[in-house]
Amino acid sequence: MKKPTKAKLRARAADRIAFAREVRQMYLDGELEPERTESGLGYVIHEAGEGRQPRRGQRVEVHYVGMLADKHGVFEESFSSPRGVRFLVGGGEVIPAWDEAMELLRWGDEATLFVPAKLGYGPKGRGQGIPPNSDLIFYVEIASVG
């Protein structure tokens, strides 16, 4: 498989970031109502994949755009890289919202997650511009399930 060029990666990242920002704005304007789980995690599936659903203990690769719900800008994204973030579902390697969301989504899904602070970084926050008790929005694409 041919490795994507830097220009293609930048273009892909710009496209996904622009889409993520549009979805965030629609949500803030009240034009988008996500499904909610019992824990409070919100999600909207933009495009359904046809692959299998990850299970606890499986490794997944996810591309994402991360934003604060109450501030403009992106704090982190993976689309400018050939690889997304890889983690074990249910292994506590990522924020609780991501572990929960992976069991709702399927390979190939394109979705936005609306993460209350308690399912994100909570009262500690995280460096890189994520203050304590921040609600987060992540546009995600499930790249692989292994």
C-alpha positions in Angstrom: 0.0 0.0 0.0 1.4 3.4 -1.0 2.1 5.9 1.7 0.1 9.1 1.3 2.1 12.2 0.5 2.4 15.1 3.0 0.3 17.3 0.7 -2.5 14.6 0.6 -2.3 14.3 4.4 -2.6 18.1 4.9 -5.5 18.3 2.5 -7.3 15.4 4.3 -6.7 17.0 7.7 -8.0 20.4 6.4 -11.1 18.7 5.1 -11.8 16.8 8.3 -11.1 19.8 10.5 -13.5 22.0 8.5 -16.2 19.4 8.8 -15.6 18.9 12.5 -15.9 22.7 13.0 -19.2 22.8 11.0 -20.7 20.0 13.2 -19.5 21.8 16.4 -21.2 25.0 15.3 -24.4 23.2 14.3 -24.5 21.6 17.8 -23.9 24.9 19.5 -26.6 26.6 17.4 -29.1 23.8 18.5 -29.4 22.5 14.9 -28.0 19.0 15.9 -29.3 16.8 18.7 -27.0 13.8 19.4 -28.1 10.5 20.7 -27.2 10.2 24.4 -26.1 7.2 26.4 -27.0 6.6 30.0 -23.6 8.0 31.0 -24.2 11.3 29.1 -22.0 10.6 26.1 -23.5 12.1 23.0 -22.9 10.8 19.5 -24.0 11.4 15.9 -23.0 8.9 13.2 -22.5 10.9 10.0 -21.6 7.9 7.8 -22.1 4.3 8.8 -19.3 1.9 8.2 -19.9 -1.7 7.1 -17.3 -3.3 9.3 -17.5 -5.1 12.5 -18.1 -3.5 15.9 -15.1 -3.4 18.2 -15.3 -5.4 21.4 -13.6 -5.0 24.8 -10.0 -6.2 24.5 -9.7 -5.5 20.8 -7.2 -3.0 19.5 -8.6 -0.2 17.3 -7.1 2.6 15.3 -9.0 5.9 15.3 -8.4 9.1 13.4 -9.8 12.2 15.2 -10.2 15.9 15.5 -10.4 17.1 19.1 -12.1 20.5 20.1 -13.3 22.2 23.2 -17.1 22.6 23.2 -16.8 26.2 24.5 -13.9 27.6 22.5 -13.0 27.8 18.8 -10.0 25.9 17.5 -8.7 22.4 17.5 -6.5 21.2 20.3 -5.3 18.0 18.5 -5.9 16.0 15.3 -4.5 12.9 13.8 -5.5 13.2 10.1 -2.2 14.9 9.2 -0.5 11.6 10.1 -0.7 8.4 8.2 -1.7 6.6 11.5 -4.4 7.4 14.0 -4.3 6.7 17.7 -4.3 3.0 18.6 -5.6 1.6 21.8 -7.2 -1.4 23.5 -11.0 -1.0 23.8 -12.0 -1.0 27.5 -8.3 -1.0 28.6 -8.4 2.5 30.1 -5.7 3.7 27.6 -7.9 6.6 26.5 -10.6 8.8 28.1 -13.7 6.9 29.3 -15.8 8.4 26.6 -13.7 6.8 23.9 -13.8 3.4 25.5 -17.6 3.7 25.7 -18.0 5.1 22.1 -15.9 2.3 20.5 -18.5 -0.2 21.7 -21.3 1.8 19.9 -19.5 2.3 16.6 -18.3 0.0 13.8 -15.3 -0.1 11.6 -15.6 2.6 8.9 -18.0 4.8 10.9 -17.6 8.5 10.8 -19.1 10.1 13.9 -18.9 13.0 16.3 -18.7 12.4 20.0 -20.0 15.0 22.5 -18.1 14.3 25.7 -19.1 15.7 29.1 -16.1 16.6 31.3 -16.7 13.6 33.6 -16.1 11.3 30.6 -13.1 13.3 29.4 -10.2 14.7 31.4 -12.4 15.8 34.4 -11.3 18.2 37.1 -7.6 17.7 36.3 -7.9 18.8 32.6 -4.9 18.1 30.4 -2.1 20.2 29.1 -2.2 21.3 25.5 -5.0 23.7 26.2 -7.6 21.5 27.8 -8.7 23.2 31.1 -10.2 21.4 34.0 -13.9 20.4 33.6 -14.0 20.9 29.9 -16.7 19.4 27.7 -15.1 18.1 24.5 -16.1 17.3 20.9 -14.3 14.7 18.8 -14.9 14.0 15.2 -13.7 10.3 14.8 -13.3 7.8 12.1 -12.7 4.1 13.0 -9.7 3.2 10.8 -9.3 -0.4 11.8 -10.3 -3.1 14.3 -7.9 -5.8 15.1 
